[in-house]
Every structure is written in structure tokens, then in C-alpha cells.
Amino acid sequence: MRKSLKPPGLAPDSTIVVISPASSCKEARVKSGTETLERLGYRVVRVPRNGKPEAYFAAPLETRLEEFRDAVANPAYQAIFCSRGGYGSAELVDSLKPSIFEQPKIFCGFSDITSLHIFLWQKLAWVTFHGPLVAGGLDAGENATGGYDPESFSRALTVRKGGWSTPLKAETLVRGSATGILLGGCITLIETSIGTSWELDTRGAILLLEDRGVKPYQLDRMLLHLRQAGKFKGVRGIVLGEFPDAGIPDGNSVSIADVCRRILGPLGIPIVYGAPVGHTPRPMLTLPLGVSVRLHASGEGRLDILEPAVTA
């Protein structure tokens, strides 16, 4: 693994810009999430936009591209938060040139935003943050159902020295401990990166996999594809989300956990299942991607972040 590039940490009065690289969302939820960030002492800017959403996108491609490029290049912004996921982030990647990314910035989101996390890691070695969306976690508030975990959020974005530990509040599928670089996100987007120029290199990783609304046979298919594509070779441990709203097809008793045991268990690496990451009804953890971590797969599991994710 190459050396990662860390962004400056958030400080009182840091300016956060809110962008919508994927789908649109209700303005009331954006307003609520913005107010949460402001209560934490940050300035929040939402770029005014001409026109309406297009199809299932927040705006036409060129508008979303311009918004993302400005967020990255504008020195007035210390952090970039995404309003929601949905669909559309991957379309931006084809038009993004590494030359516009002069200095790393905090970039936070989950779900469809995983495509941008992967791009920023593979092309630029940026440390990014798998954490709440403005209208998907921050809007509900701290420690709330559908909200965010304030402790991991603060530590990930502000701690400049040393590491910290995060209880995963999950269950152990395969016991053990392992150290690696935390990478991953929404499994659907990880799978769709295969074959692209920004395909996620998972070697040496503690791999984070999560999603929602995925039936057991659909997850089986995705995990099988990842295995056949060699994406589990060199992976040192796996953190699995809760996979809510999965459902079990009529006449079939196979669960999401059963699928994970069947395909991932034989890998013989530490695995925990059911952590409150990404799509979760519980307060969502904020986890830095691209930093060294140690996974403890025992009981409810624990993740030790071994280095700060941000700089002074």
C-alpha cells in the first residue's frame, strides 16, 4: 500500500460545502443536517443551483461536475459533505482530472458516494470518510435512530495525534485479529468498480462491506463475483454492515448472515457482521478510509484506528 494523503482536520469555524453528486433530496432534510453541522460550530455553504433535478439525478451531469470541481479547488472550503447518495456519482469520474486535486480535503458520505471514495483513493491516495450524509444521518441528529454517532464523527474529523478505538457493536463470524488499511463502502459500488481504471485494489485491506435492500441471493451473487474477481486475495479482515431491509424470499430461510458465513467464512480471516456503518437504523459510525486499523473479531468486535486521519 502506498502512502496516504491526509486532509487538514476540522477546526471551529471551518467551512463545509454541501454538494449533490448523485440524487436529489428533500430540502427540509438538507436544512436539518446543515443545522446540525452549524450547532457543532462549523460554517456551512450550499452552492446555489439553477434549474431542477434531472431524472433521478440532483442536476444534469455538467452541473454536478462543476459543483464537485469547485468544492475541491476552492480554498474557502475545508471540507466537502454530500447531501445524499442514490445514484450518479460514478458518472462524474470519467471527467475528473487528477490535476484539479491540489490538496486533500475532508470528503464525507456513504452509499453511492462510495464511487468517489474509491476514485479519490485509487487515483490520489486521499484519506476520505465513510460517514453520514447531510440528509442521511446528520439530519436526524446525534445518537438518534437514523442519525450519527458523535464520538466517531468528532474523532475521525478532528483528532490530529494518535489513534482511537471504535466498538463495532456487531457479532463475530470468524474470530481473530488483523491489521490493514481500511477500505471499502457500499458493496454494490465496489462491485461496479471492477474493470474500470479506478477499480478498488483490496490487497492488504481491512475491507468494509455494507448496503441496504439486498436480498440474500443478490448478496450471494455480489460476494461470489468479488471472490471470482480476486477481490478477497490479500484481504486481512472484513467488517460487514447490517444490510437492513434485506428480506427473505418466500420459501427460503437463508439469511444475509448465512450468505456471509458461506462465502466469506472459508477465507479464514477475522470477520464481524452487523456493524452500524453506512446503511443502518442505528447511529452511524464515521470511519476513515485509507488509514491503518486493527480489527478485533471477538464478541461484538472492535476497530482500532492506529493513526490520525487528519493533519494539523
Secondary structure, 3 states (H helix, E strand, C coil): CCCCECCECCCCCCEEEEECCCCCCCHHHHHHHHHHHHHCCCEEEECCCCCCCECCECCCHHHHHHHHHHHHHCCCCCEEEECCCCCCHHHHHCCCCHHHCCCCCEEEECHHHHHHHHHHHHHHCECEEECCECCEECCCCECCCCCECHHHHHHHHHCCCCCEEEECCCEEEECEEEEEEEEEEEHHHHHHCCCCCCCCCCCCEEEEEECCCCCHHHHHHHHHHHHHCCCCCCCCEEEEECCCCCCCCCCCCCCHHHHHHHHHHHHCCCEEEEECCCCCCCCECCEEECCEEEEEECCCCEEEECCCCCEC
